[in-house]
Amino acid sequence: MKTALSIAGSDSGGGAGIQADIKTMEANGVYAMTAITALTAQNTTGVTGILEVTPEFLGAQLDAVFTDIFPDAVKIGMVSSPELIQKIGEKLRQYQPRHIVVDPVMVATSGSSLIRTEALDTLCSVLLPLAEVVTPNIPEAKILSGMSIHRPEDMERAAEKIGREYGCNVLCKGGHSLNDANDYLWSPEGGKWFRGRKIDNPNTHGTGCTLSSAIATNLAKGRSLEEAVAAAKEYLSGALEDGLNLGKGSGPLNHIYKLYPSH
């Protein structure tokens, strides 16, 4: 069985973060491991508290995983402080995993901030250059590129700017009232649109975590980046179509644990 490691925060509501990553990886037939960057008091309506681990303890978690069950792919999600980002970068340079997916989590679906302002520069300088692919949504792509994004052409330009500046492939995700579910993948070889089907489901909490984890999972299984993105989008669409409304707010994607066939 292939293996994947999620480095991210814990979502006590179970719809995003580490919990969503484990569900996605296991549902797609990959053994999931974790290194937790923070505990959050969180549900479908918002985040009420964040408790970070120390950089030393995060490093100990990463050492424990890499020295025993070396991951075939690594997904990085919520990391809220410069010190934790530096520790992740140190360990990734030490162990050199083949596939690294960075989901630059900045704001929760509910609107709650999940990263300190001073950590953004560290995220860009330390983690993005290590990534095989970075998966920003439109608000995140605006921040990373310093550009306004109003049209699909803007997504293309922003993805290219991020990719050229930090030396990584970039999947700029649609949504947020722009471009439905169409995502744009930029790489030095060129760009490609991945068309998605629009699904009428308000339960979108955790979709970003789920997509990036599914990409990492498919990279771990030996698929190319384009194949991994296509399979991940298909998996997420299936999860949304089978959605459950479990909470008072946007609703967690707890239904992703349904075992959709791997693509």
PyMOL commands that set and color helices and strands:
alter all, ss='L'
color gray80, all
select helices_A, chain A and resi 17-27+55-66+82-95+119-130+138-145+152-166+207-220+225-241+254-257
alter helices_A, ss='H'
color red, helices_A
select strands_A, chain A and resi 3-11+31-43+46-52+73-76+100-102+133-134+169-172+183-187+190-194
alter strands_A, ss='S'
color yellow, strands_A
deselect
rebuild
show_as cartoon
